[in-house]
Amino acid sequence: MPPPTTPHFREDYDQMTLGCGRMALEDWEVVSITGQDRAKFLHNMCTNDINRLSSGDGCEAFCTDVKGKIVAHGIVVVLEDSLQFVVTGGGAGPLLDHLDRYIVREDVVLQNATDEHEWTFISGRQSAAVVGRLTGDDLAAPSLPWQSVIFCQPNQDGLVVRAGLIWPESFLVRCPRGEVQESWPADCTLVGDDSAWNALRIESSLPLFGTDFSSAHFPQEVARDDQTISFNKGCYLGQETIARIDALGHVNRQVTTVRFDRDAQPAPGVQLLKEDQVVGEITSACWSPRYERPLALAMVRRGSNKPGDELHSNVGAAVVL
């Protein structure tokens, strides 16, 4: 996989790392949860500790079914009057159906709020200063992961979440749909092609639901335990299986980052082998400016996914990072 030939890839990548670049997350969806019992209800339905959060806080979480398999993955943001569950991979519909099935007497109202707002990813060394001008806050100062702040512009409201998806200098910004363009300063450059975003997330080992994992997987197979799972919160739907996996100490496969030879051309679906045995499959791939090599996320079997493990494929050799 030679360096990308898309006209603006390196310019976009540099803007999203060294400057301030923004990209619309058009396929990210939102489930809004309101009602007096919203926090308790979601706490009992997801892997992270919702009860510890106050207004303005947030966390990353999975929703799982009774067998511990993933229903949705995303970010929970706590507002004064609602919880906003921002999900990837077109997950709002399945998540709504799943949560609605478990409402009995709780005062909880669910709504697909995707059409109400647009979400934008912003990153780069200058992003905190640029977004800070919108909010009037010093966003360059240390902040808890996922801490969110409300900002207001004339005739519109919005939400800024210090994301940390790629590194601390990254944000998710929510604005009313159709009003996004009016609010951005000139030094927050629009990145139209998703190649740079894809490279950034693969370099940061950020898998996406529907791309790198699915409802066939357990949360621990996604390798984001520290960000998404509280092992001390007590019972929730699917908790028994997830706790059993934790006690066992491993899963049989896991999302893994692999670096390829410079001339390799990995693509989703390419099989990875070790000693002529298929041990994994690529789920996402990119050219990485950071490593100056092709890079990929892959679902790889235990025993072949340790850092330094050497794998091969029909497009070239790879090493586990």
C-alpha positions as CSV (number, residue, x, y, z in Angstrom):
1,M,0.0,0.0,0.0
2,P,1.9,3.1,-1.2
3,P,1.1,6.5,0.3
4,P,-2.5,7.5,-0.7
5,T,-3.0,9.3,-3.9
6,T,-6.1,11.2,-2.8
7,P,-5.2,14.8,-3.4
8,H,-5.6,16.2,0.1
9,F,-4.8,13.2,2.4
10,R,-1.5,14.5,3.8
11,E,-2.8,18.0,4.0
12,D,-5.9,16.8,5.9
13,Y,-3.8,14.5,8.2
14,D,-1.5,17.4,9.1
15,Q,-4.4,19.7,9.8
16,M,-6.0,17.1,12.1
17,T,-2.7,16.5,14.0
18,L,-0.7,19.8,13.9
19,G,-3.5,22.3,13.3
20,C,-7.2,22.2,13.8
21,G,-9.2,20.0,11.4
22,R,-12.9,19.0,11.6
23,M,-14.9,16.3,10.0
24,A,-18.6,15.6,10.1
25,L,-19.5,12.2,11.6
26,E,-22.4,11.6,9.3
27,D,-23.1,8.0,10.3
28,W,-23.0,8.6,14.1
29,E,-26.5,8.5,15.7
30,V,-28.0,9.5,19.0
31,V,-30.4,8.0,21.4
32,S,-31.8,10.5,23.9
33,I,-32.9,9.1,27.3
34,T,-35.1,11.2,29.6
35,G,-37.3,10.7,32.6
36,Q,-36.6,10.5,36.3
37,D,-35.1,7.0,36.2
38,R,-32.9,7.5,33.2
39,A,-29.5,7.2,35.0
40,K,-30.5,4.2,37.0
41,F,-32.0,2.5,34.0
42,L,-29.0,3.0,31.7
43,H,-26.7,2.1,34.5
44,N,-28.4,-1.3,34.7
45,M,-28.1,-1.7,30.9
46,C,-24.5,-0.9,30.0
47,T,-21.0,-1.8,31.0
48,N,-19.8,1.5,32.5
49,D,-20.7,3.2,35.8
50,I,-23.4,5.8,34.9
51,N,-24.4,6.5,38.5
52,R,-21.1,8.1,39.3
53,L,-21.5,10.7,36.6
54,S,-22.8,14.2,37.1
55,S,-24.2,16.7,34.7
56,G,-21.4,17.7,32.3
57,D,-19.7,14.3,32.6
58,G,-19.6,11.4,30.2
59,C,-18.0,8.0,29.5
60,E,-17.6,5.4,26.8
61,A,-19.7,2.3,27.2
62,F,-21.1,-0.9,25.6
63,C,-24.7,-2.0,25.8
64,T,-24.9,-5.8,25.9
65,D,-27.6,-8.4,25.7
66,V,-28.4,-11.0,28.3
67,K,-25.6,-13.2,26.9
68,G,-23.0,-10.5,27.1
69,K,-22.9,-9.8,23.3
70,I,-22.6,-6.3,22.1
71,V,-25.8,-4.4,21.1
72,A,-24.2,-0.9,20.8
73,H,-21.0,1.0,21.5
74,G,-20.6,4.7,22.0
75,I,-20.4,7.6,24.3
76,V,-22.8,8.6,27.1
77,V,-23.0,12.3,27.8
78,V,-24.9,13.5,30.9
79,L,-26.9,16.7,30.5
80,E,-29.2,18.4,33.1
81,D,-32.3,16.9,31.7
82,S,-31.2,13.9,29.6
83,L,-28.6,11.3,28.8
84,Q,-27.3,11.4,25.2
85,F,-26.0,8.0,24.0
86,V,-23.9,8.7,20.8
87,V,-23.5,5.5,18.9
88,T,-21.5,4.4,15.9
89,G,-22.3,1.9,13.1
90,G,-26.0,2.9,12.7
91,G,-26.7,1.6,16.2
92,A,-29.5,3.9,17.3
93,G,-32.4,1.7,16.0
94,P,-31.2,-1.6,17.5
95,L,-30.3,0.2,20.7
96,L,-33.7,1.8,21.0
97,D,-35.5,-1.6,20.4
98,H,-33.2,-3.3,22.9
99,L,-33.7,-0.7,25.7
100,D,-37.4,-0.4,25.1
101,R,-37.8,-4.1,25.7
102,Y,-36.6,-3.7,29.3
103,I,-38.7,-0.7,30.4
104,V,-41.3,-2.0,32.9
105,R,-42.4,0.6,35.4
106,E,-39.4,3.0,35.1
107,D,-39.9,6.6,34.3
108,V,-37.8,6.5,31.1
109,V,-38.5,7.9,27.7
110,L,-36.4,6.9,24.7
111,Q,-36.0,8.9,21.5
112,N,-34.0,8.6,18.3
113,A,-32.5,12.2,18.3
114,T,-30.2,11.7,15.3
115,D,-32.1,14.1,13.1
116,E,-32.0,16.9,15.6
117,H,-28.2,17.5,15.7
118,E,-25.0,17.1,13.7
119,W,-21.8,15.7,15.3
120,T,-18.4,16.8,14.2
121,F,-15.0,15.5,15.2
122,I,-12.3,18.1,15.8
123,S,-8.6,17.4,16.5
124,G,-5.1,18.8,16.3
125,R,-2.7,20.8,18.5
126,Q,-4.6,24.0,17.9
127,S,-8.1,22.5,18.4
128,A,-8.3,23.3,22.1
129,A,-7.7,27.0,21.5
130,V,-10.1,27.1,18.6
131,V,-12.9,25.3,20.3
132,G,-12.2,27.3,23.5
133,R,-13.1,30.4,21.6
134,L,-16.5,29.0,20.9
135,T,-17.1,28.0,24.5
136,G,-15.3,30.8,26.3
137,D,-13.5,28.2,28.4
138,D,-9.8,27.3,28.7
139,L,-10.1,23.9,27.0
140,A,-6.3,23.6,26.8
141,A,-6.3,23.1,30.6
142,P,-6.2,19.5,31.9
143,S,-9.7,17.9,31.9
144,L,-11.2,14.6,32.9
145,P,-11.8,12.3,29.9
146,W,-15.2,12.9,28.3
147,Q,-15.9,16.0,30.4
148,S,-18.4,18.0,28.5
149,V,-19.4,21.7,28.5
150,I,-22.3,23.5,27.0
151,F,-21.7,26.4,24.7
152,C,-24.1,28.9,23.1
153,Q,-23.9,30.8,19.9
154,P,-26.5,33.4,18.7
155,N,-29.7,31.5,17.7
156,Q,-28.2,28.1,18.5
157,D,-27.1,25.8,21.3
158,G,-24.5,23.2,21.2
159,L,-22.4,20.7,23.1
160,V,-18.7,20.1,23.3
161,V,-17.2,16.9,24.5
162,R,-13.5,16.5,25.2
163,A,-13.3,13.2,23.4
164,G,-9.8,11.8,23.8
165,L,-10.7,9.3,21.1
166,I,-7.4,10.0,19.3
167,W,-5.5,12.0,21.9
168,P,-6.4,14.6,24.6
169,E,-6.5,17.3,21.9
170,S,-9.7,16.0,20.2
171,F,-13.3,17.0,20.6
172,L,-16.8,16.0,19.6
173,V,-19.0,19.0,18.9
174,R,-22.8,18.8,18.6
175,C,-24.8,21.6,16.9
176,P,-28.4,21.8,15.6
177,R,-28.7,20.2,12.2
178,G,-28.3,22.7,9.4
179,E,-26.6,25.3,11.5
180,V,-23.1,23.8,11.8
181,Q,-21.4,25.8,9.0
182,E,-22.3,29.1,10.6
183,S,-20.4,28.6,13.8
184,W,-16.9,27.5,12.7
185,P,-14.0,29.9,12.7
186,A,-11.8,30.1,9.6
187,D,-8.9,28.3,11.3
188,C,-11.0,25.2,11.9
189,T,-10.5,23.6,8.5
190,L,-13.1,21.3,7.0
191,V,-11.7,17.9,6.1
192,G,-14.0,16.4,3.5
193,D,-12.4,13.0,2.9
194,D,-12.5,10.5,5.7
195,S,-9.1,9.0,4.8
196,A,-7.3,11.1,7.3
197,W,-9.8,10.3,10.1
198,N,-9.5,6.7,9.2
199,A,-5.7,6.8,9.5
200,L,-5.9,8.6,12.8
201,R,-8.3,6.2,14.4
202,I,-6.4,3.1,13.2
203,E,-3.1,4.7,14.5
204,S,-4.9,5.2,17.9
205,S,-6.4,1.6,17.9
206,L,-10.0,2.9,17.8
207,P,-12.3,0.2,16.3
208,L,-15.8,1.0,15.2
209,F,-19.0,-1.0,15.7
210,G,-20.2,-2.4,12.3
211,T,-16.7,-2.1,10.9
212,D,-14.2,-3.8,13.2
213,F,-16.6,-5.7,15.5
214,S,-20.2,-6.6,15.6
215,S,-23.1,-8.0,17.7
216,A,-21.3,-11.4,17.4
217,H,-18.6,-10.1,19.8
218,F,-18.1,-9.7,23.5
219,P,-16.9,-6.3,24.9
220,Q,-13.5,-7.7,25.9
221,E,-12.8,-8.7,22.3
222,V,-12.7,-5.0,21.4
223,A,-9.8,-4.4,23.7
224,R,-11.2,-1.2,25.3
225,D,-11.8,-2.5,28.8
226,D,-10.2,0.5,30.6
227,Q,-12.4,3.0,28.7
228,T,-15.7,1.1,28.7
229,I,-16.1,-1.5,31.5
230,S,-16.5,-1.0,35.2
231,F,-15.8,-4.3,37.0
232,N,-17.0,-2.8,40.3
233,K,-20.4,-1.4,39.5
234,G,-22.5,-4.5,40.3
235,C,-25.2,-6.2,38.2
236,Y,-26.3,-5.1,34.7
237,L,-27.6,-7.0,31.7
238,G,-24.8,-9.3,30.4
239,Q,-22.6,-8.7,33.5
240,E,-22.4,-12.4,34.4
241,T,-20.7,-13.3,31.1
242,I,-18.4,-10.3,31.1
243,A,-17.4,-11.0,34.7
244,R,-16.7,-14.6,33.8
245,I,-14.4,-13.6,30.9
246,D,-12.6,-11.2,33.3
247,A,-12.1,-14.0,35.8
248,L,-10.8,-16.3,33.0
249,G,-8.3,-13.6,32.1
250,H,-8.6,-13.7,28.4
251,V,-10.8,-13.9,25.3
252,N,-10.1,-16.2,22.4
253,R,-9.8,-13.3,19.9
254,Q,-9.3,-9.6,20.1
255,V,-9.0,-6.4,18.0
256,T,-5.3,-6.0,17.3
257,T,-3.2,-3.3,15.6
258,V,-0.8,-4.7,13.0
259,R,1.9,-2.9,10.9
260,F,2.7,-4.2,7.4
261,D,5.7,-4.1,5.1
262,R,5.9,-0.9,3.2
263,D,4.8,-2.3,-0.1
264,A,1.9,-4.4,1.2
265,Q,-1.7,-3.5,0.3
266,P,-3.9,-4.8,3.1
267,A,-7.6,-4.5,2.9
268,P,-10.6,-5.6,5.0
269,G,-11.2,-9.3,4.6
270,V,-7.5,-10.2,4.1
271,Q,-6.6,-13.2,6.2
272,L,-3.6,-13.2,8.6
273,L,-1.6,-16.4,9.1
274,K,1.0,-17.7,11.5
275,E,2.8,-20.9,10.6
276,D,0.3,-21.5,7.8
277,Q,-2.7,-21.4,10.1
278,V,-5.3,-18.6,9.7
279,V,-5.2,-16.6,13.0
280,G,-7.0,-13.4,12.0
281,E,-8.7,-11.2,9.5
282,I,-8.2,-7.5,8.7
283,T,-11.2,-5.3,9.5
284,S,-9.8,-1.8,8.7
285,A,-6.6,-0.6,6.9
286,C,-4.8,2.6,6.0
287,W,-1.5,4.2,5.1
288,S,-0.1,5.5,8.4
289,P,1.9,8.8,8.2
290,R,3.0,8.1,11.8
291,Y,4.7,4.8,10.9
292,E,5.2,5.4,7.2
293,R,3.8,2.0,6.6
294,P,0.4,0.4,6.0
295,L,-1.4,-0.1,9.2
296,A,-4.5,-2.2,10.0
297,L,-6.9,-3.3,12.7
298,A,-7.6,-7.0,12.7
299,M,-9.5,-9.5,14.8
300,V,-6.7,-11.9,15.8
301,R,-6.7,-15.1,17.9
302,R,-5.2,-15.4,21.3
303,G,-1.6,-16.7,21.0
304,S,-0.9,-14.7,17.9
305,N,-1.7,-11.1,19.1
306,K,1.1,-10.3,21.4
307,P,3.3,-7.3,20.6
308,G,6.0,-8.4,18.3
309,D,4.2,-11.5,17.0
310,E,5.0,-11.9,13.3
311,L,2.2,-12.7,10.9
312,H,1.9,-13.0,7.2
313,S,-0.7,-12.7,4.4
314,N,-1.1,-12.9,0.7
315,V,-0.2,-9.1,0.5
316,G,2.8,-9.1,2.7
317,A,4.3,-9.7,6.2
318,A,3.0,-7.9,9.3
319,V,3.9,-7.5,12.9
320,V,1.6,-7.0,15.9
321,L,1.9,-3.6,17.6
